Amino acid sequence: MELGGLVQKAGLVELADDDRATLYGALLELAAKAREDRDRLMLWKRRGKRAFDAEAEGRDAP
C-alpha cells in the first residue's frame, strides 16, 4: 500500500480538506513527537496493527 493511501485511509485528506500544506505540517509534527518519545512509535504501531486486523476481519477500526 502506498503511503498516500494510508493518509487517505486514516481520514486525514478529508479532515484537512485536501490541503497538502496542512497534511505536510501534520506529518512534520508527528515526526517531531516521535523523536521526543520513542514509546509513541510503539503505541502508533499497535494502534495501526489493530486497525488493519479489524479491517481484515470486516470490522470497524477500533
Backbone as JSON Lines, residues from 0, in Angstrom:
{"i":0,"aa":"M","n":[0.85,-1.17,0.0],"ca":[0.0,0.0,0.0],"c":[0.9,1.24,0.0]}
{"i":1,"aa":"E","n":[0.57,2.17,-0.82],"ca":[1.37,3.39,-0.88],"c":[1.06,4.28,0.33]}
{"i":2,"aa":"L","n":[2.03,5.07,0.71],"ca":[1.86,5.93,1.88],"c":[0.71,6.91,1.72]}
{"i":3,"aa":"G","n":[0.51,7.42,0.54],"ca":[-0.62,8.32,0.3],"c":[-1.96,7.65,0.58]}
{"i":4,"aa":"G","n":[-2.02,6.35,0.28],"ca":[-3.23,5.59,0.57],"c":[-3.49,5.5,2.06]}
{"i":5,"aa":"L","n":[-2.44,5.41,2.84],"ca":[-2.6,5.36,4.29],"c":[-3.11,6.7,4.83]}
{"i":6,"aa":"V","n":[-2.61,7.78,4.26],"ca":[-3.08,9.12,4.66],"c":[-4.57,9.23,4.35]}
{"i":7,"aa":"Q","n":[-4.96,8.76,3.17],"ca":[-6.37,8.77,2.78],"c":[-7.19,7.87,3.69]}
{"i":8,"aa":"K","n":[-6.7,6.66,3.93],"ca":[-7.4,5.67,4.74],"c":[-7.63,6.18,6.17]}
{"i":9,"aa":"A","n":[-6.68,6.94,6.69],"ca":[-6.79,7.48,8.05],"c":[-7.79,8.64,8.14]}
{"i":10,"aa":"G","n":[-8.24,9.13,7.0],"ca":[-9.21,10.22,7.0],"c":[-8.58,11.6,7.06]}
{"i":11,"aa":"L","n":[-7.26,11.66,6.9],"ca":[-6.58,12.95,7.02],"c":[-6.81,13.86,5.81]}
{"i":12,"aa":"V","n":[-6.96,13.28,4.63],"ca":[-7.19,14.09,3.43],"c":[-8.5,14.86,3.58]}
{"i":13,"aa":"E","n":[-9.53,14.15,3.96],"ca":[-10.84,14.77,4.16],"c":[-10.8,15.78,5.31]}
{"i":14,"aa":"L","n":[-10.17,15.39,6.4],"ca":[-10.09,16.25,7.58],"c":[-9.38,17.57,7.27]}
{"i":15,"aa":"A","n":[-8.31,17.49,6.47],"ca":[-7.53,18.68,6.13],"c":[-8.05,19.36,4.86]}
{"i":16,"aa":"D","n":[-9.19,18.92,4.38],"ca":[-9.79,19.49,3.17],"c":[-8.82,19.42,2.0]}
{"i":17,"aa":"D","n":[-8.08,18.3,1.91],"ca":[-7.14,18.03,0.82],"c":[-6.08,19.11,0.67]}
{"i":18,"aa":"D","n":[-5.72,19.76,1.77],"ca":[-4.69,20.81,1.75],"c":[-3.33,20.18,2.03]}
{"i":19,"aa":"R","n":[-2.47,20.17,1.05],"ca":[-1.17,19.5,1.18],"c":[-0.28,20.14,2.22]}
{"i":20,"aa":"A","n":[-0.33,21.45,2.35],"ca":[0.5,22.13,3.36],"c":[0.09,21.7,4.76]}
{"i":21,"aa":"T","n":[-1.22,21.57,4.98],"ca":[-1.71,21.12,6.29],"c":[-1.28,19.69,6.57]}
{"i":22,"aa":"L","n":[-1.43,18.83,5.58],"ca":[-1.03,17.43,5.76],"c":[0.47,17.3,6.0]}
{"i":23,"aa":"Y","n":[1.27,18.05,5.27],"ca":[2.71,18.0,5.45],"c":[3.09,18.51,6.83]}
{"i":24,"aa":"G","n":[2.46,19.6,7.25],"ca":[2.72,20.13,8.59],"c":[2.36,19.13,9.68]}
{"i":25,"aa":"A","n":[1.25,18.42,9.49],"ca":[0.84,17.41,10.46],"c":[1.86,16.27,10.52]}
{"i":26,"aa":"L","n":[2.35,15.84,9.35],"ca":[3.34,14.78,9.32],"c":[4.66,15.23,9.97]}
{"i":27,"aa":"L","n":[5.04,16.47,9.76],"ca":[6.24,17.0,10.42],"c":[6.07,17.0,11.94]}
{"i":28,"aa":"E","n":[4.88,17.35,12.39],"ca":[4.59,17.35,13.83],"c":[4.68,15.93,14.39]}
{"i":29,"aa":"L","n":[4.13,14.96,13.67],"ca":[4.21,13.56,14.11],"c":[5.66,13.11,14.22]}
{"i":30,"aa":"A","n":[6.47,13.47,13.24],"ca":[7.88,13.09,13.27],"c":[8.59,13.71,14.47]}
{"i":31,"aa":"A","n":[8.3,14.97,14.76],"ca":[8.92,15.64,15.9],"c":[8.51,14.97,17.2]}
{"i":32,"aa":"K","n":[7.24,14.63,17.34],"ca":[6.76,13.96,18.55],"c":[7.41,12.58,18.71]}
{"i":33,"aa":"A","n":[7.58,11.87,17.6],"ca":[8.21,10.54,17.66],"c":[9.68,10.65,18.06]}
{"i":34,"aa":"R","n":[10.34,11.71,17.64],"ca":[11.74,11.89,18.03],"c":[11.86,12.18,19.53]}
{"i":35,"aa":"E","n":[10.87,12.87,20.08],"ca":[10.88,13.21,21.52],"c":[10.54,12.01,22.39]}
{"i":36,"aa":"D","n":[9.71,11.1,21.88],"ca":[9.19,10.0,22.68],"c":[9.1,8.74,21.83]}
{"i":37,"aa":"R","n":[10.14,7.91,21.91],"ca":[10.2,6.71,21.07],"c":[9.08,5.72,21.43]}
{"i":38,"aa":"D","n":[8.57,5.76,22.65],"ca":[7.47,4.87,23.02],"c":[6.22,5.17,22.2]}
{"i":39,"aa":"R","n":[6.12,6.41,21.75],"ca":[4.97,6.82,20.94],"c":[4.9,6.0,19.66]}
{"i":40,"aa":"L","n":[6.06,5.68,19.07],"ca":[6.07,4.86,17.86],"c":[5.46,3.49,18.11]}
{"i":41,"aa":"M","n":[5.76,2.91,19.24],"ca":[5.19,1.6,19.57],"c":[3.67,1.7,19.75]}
{"i":42,"aa":"L","n":[3.2,2.76,20.37],"ca":[1.76,2.99,20.51],"c":[1.1,3.09,19.15]}
{"i":43,"aa":"W","n":[1.68,3.87,18.26],"ca":[1.13,4.04,16.92],"c":[1.15,2.72,16.16]}
{"i":44,"aa":"K","n":[2.21,1.95,16.33],"ca":[2.3,0.66,15.66],"c":[1.2,-0.28,16.12]}
{"i":45,"aa":"R","n":[0.98,-0.36,17.43],"ca":[-0.09,-1.22,17.96],"c":[-1.45,-0.77,17.46]}
{"i":46,"aa":"R","n":[-1.69,0.53,17.48],"ca":[-2.97,1.07,17.03],"c":[-3.2,0.78,15.55]}
{"i":47,"aa":"G","n":[-2.17,0.93,14.74],"ca":[-2.28,0.64,13.32],"c":[-2.52,-0.83,13.05]}
{"i":48,"aa":"K","n":[-1.81,-1.69,13.79],"ca":[-1.99,-3.12,13.61],"c":[-3.42,-3.54,13.96]}
{"i":49,"aa":"R","n":[-3.96,-3.0,15.06],"ca":[-5.34,-3.32,15.43],"c":[-6.31,-2.88,14.33]}
{"i":50,"aa":"A","n":[-6.07,-1.7,13.75],"ca":[-6.95,-1.2,12.69],"c":[-6.87,-2.09,11.45]}
{"i":51,"aa":"F","n":[-5.65,-2.49,11.06],"ca":[-5.5,-3.39,9.91],"c":[-6.19,-4.73,10.18]}
{"i":52,"aa":"D","n":[-5.99,-5.26,11.38],"ca":[-6.61,-6.55,11.74],"c":[-8.13,-6.45,11.71]}
{"i":53,"aa":"A","n":[-8.67,-5.35,12.24],"ca":[-10.12,-5.17,12.26],"c":[-10.65,-5.08,10.83]}
{"i":54,"aa":"E","n":[-9.94,-4.39,9.98],"ca":[-10.35,-4.26,8.59],"c":[-10.34,-5.63,7.89]}
{"i":55,"aa":"A","n":[-9.3,-6.4,8.15],"ca":[-9.19,-7.72,7.54],"c":[-10.33,-8.64,7.99]}
{"i":56,"aa":"E","n":[-10.83,-8.41,9.19],"ca":[-11.93,-9.21,9.72],"c":[-13.29,-8.63,9.39]}
{"i":57,"aa":"G","n":[-13.29,-7.51,8.67],"ca":[-14.55,-6.9,8.28],"c":[-15.22,-6.07,9.36]}
{"i":58,"aa":"R","n":[-14.45,-5.69,10.4],"ca":[-14.98,-4.86,11.47],"c":[-14.51,-3.43,11.28]}
{"i":59,"aa":"D","n":[-15.17,-2.51,11.98],"ca":[-14.7,-1.13,12.01],"c":[-13.42,-1.07,12.82]}
{"i":60,"aa":"A","n":[-12.54,-0.17,12.44],"ca":[-11.28,0.0,13.18],"c":[-11.58,0.49,14.59]}
{"i":61,"aa":"P","n":[-10.78,0.03,15.57],"ca":[-11.01,0.46,16.96],"c":[-10.74,1.93,17.17]}
